[in-house]
């Protein structure tokens, strides 16, 4: 309270000196702009920005696009309504008639060594009061509004100017500037970024809670729902320094235990009440829908810190989801970025897709009103009665004998069994210790009405992966890569455990019930082998990891310096620390690949594995699908499979070419001329697909 009072007095003093009545809760340590009537020496020539008119047709325009500029810039504001008065702020607060009246152009300059405001705040984490001991990088943020003669106003316009900051410092990633009122984040009663009143009241109920771990404690940032959404101005500046998009949106704190971190994940909402009901911009490069079109419309998206991985490699979940993006369950696409908040450097984030009904509409071409989404057993998207769709499916599978082929076939009409099998195999392979097997971090989706509009409009349940950070040896390096996490999961539940799990719809019982079916069991074994041989092959996985971590290697040391924790920020060379965490992940992938055959063999009581080598006569002519999965034959493919499973190969010719035959070494195929063949691995095989021009 003393610190808050100090800021209150400082804010009032600054407002008095500046001759304006700004909010005392949002102290402005930025000097008023230098007013000039013409361009001064050393100032770049402004280029005309292209504003987008509001539906009413009136708006405030800036003469200069947001972006990075080497020298000071002269800023002028205008409104296309005659007689309008423009007011603006430089501290992130929403402008009104108490703000600075715009009378003539002014200069924005580099904010070198200016005092931290947001970065100086404490009380934002129950586990840390870390604040940076230096002046963080800053840009100038401007928000402006015009009052029209009839008393109405334009929407709030905004811009961000990075003067004298080296764009290359932030790597080849976009920069996202967020601008909002100080109170929206840090107000004791209503701020969404702080411990605040919620924490005090929570402790008052039981003072012993103060001794709980920080991630277990609650604060204002723990609150959820529309009541804890705040308005925010958002803009993205592309990697080449040009303006990407600007939009007024809503913001909430995102995550579970990670809400307690000093750098918090944020969820952004597009709504008409702010500006527009969607963000129409290709936010994530190479994010294509099921028809192959680049997705350029988002209702929501997440600026994600990394959950359990926030103080480690940070790239873990994006990397793992990128590896299996072609598997039969839904994955989230992402791209790294740097964030500034109210003009202050806010570190590295990833821009993530967000699972909502709009996500499935945009990705699958399905009417979002026909989407049902279940998160950890609760209805997340859909109508009130839709929860019964999940519970009916759950009860049918868990309370019937899935070893009966007829009952299993009926279950296959309720769920996409390929999605289930791939998802279970993925979570087992990466040894996710906070996953569906622990009844956490799982989602199922389906259409409510099976209208046949798309291939996915069949009413079957499918899995959607997210938050895979607590995996791949995050807290043990690569030491537990050979740990058998499969045997405990496939072991049947005791009678009381099963009864309790079914009563509470714990998905582990879905998995164990389906395992009673021989076909499901064999397909799961095959999927585990495919996870190893196709998706987690070390050379390919390491190449992708190296590509994805390139911007992280550049940006994470400064992010740790800005947000801590102390034990990382105080290290002599933060870069070495970060590189060691990436190496731990890299080593885990290699060691898990080596250990997995024996883990599968011992868990399921299988015989020895045999080697399968695949190739084509020319990779430009075609490729091979292995068990329905496309194999990257730019690498020499060599996988291990058990004799108890059936392998399916399909030759896929490129345009202008045709399949000719299979060439087999060590063994035979029933029909070498058939484009699709099946066989068991009674012995090792080398099989090549031969293509030729049509």
Beta strands, then each sheet from edge to edge (+ up, - down):
strand 1: 34-35
strand 2: 60-62
strand 3: 67-69
strand 4: 73-75
strand 5: 77-79
strand 6: 85-89
strand 7: 100-101
strand 8: 106-108
strand 9: 140-147
strand 10: 157-163
strand 11: 174-179
strand 12: 230-237
strand 13: 243-254
strand 14: 265-269
strand 15: 300-304
strand 16: 334-341
strand 17: 344-352
strand 18: 371-375
strand 19: 378-381
strand 20: 443-447
strand 21: 462-464
strand 22: 609-616
strand 23: 622-626
strand 24: 629-630
strand 25: 637-642
strand 26: 646-653
strand 27: 657-665
strand 28: 676-680
strand 29: 685-693
sheet 1: 1+ 8- 4+
sheet 2: 2+ 5-
sheet 3: 3+ 10+ 9- 6+ 7-
sheet 4: 11+ 12- 13+ 14- 15+ 17- 16+ 11+
sheet 5: 19+ 18- 20+ 21-
sheet 6: 25+ 22- 29- 27+
sheet 7: 24+ 23- 26+ 28-
end
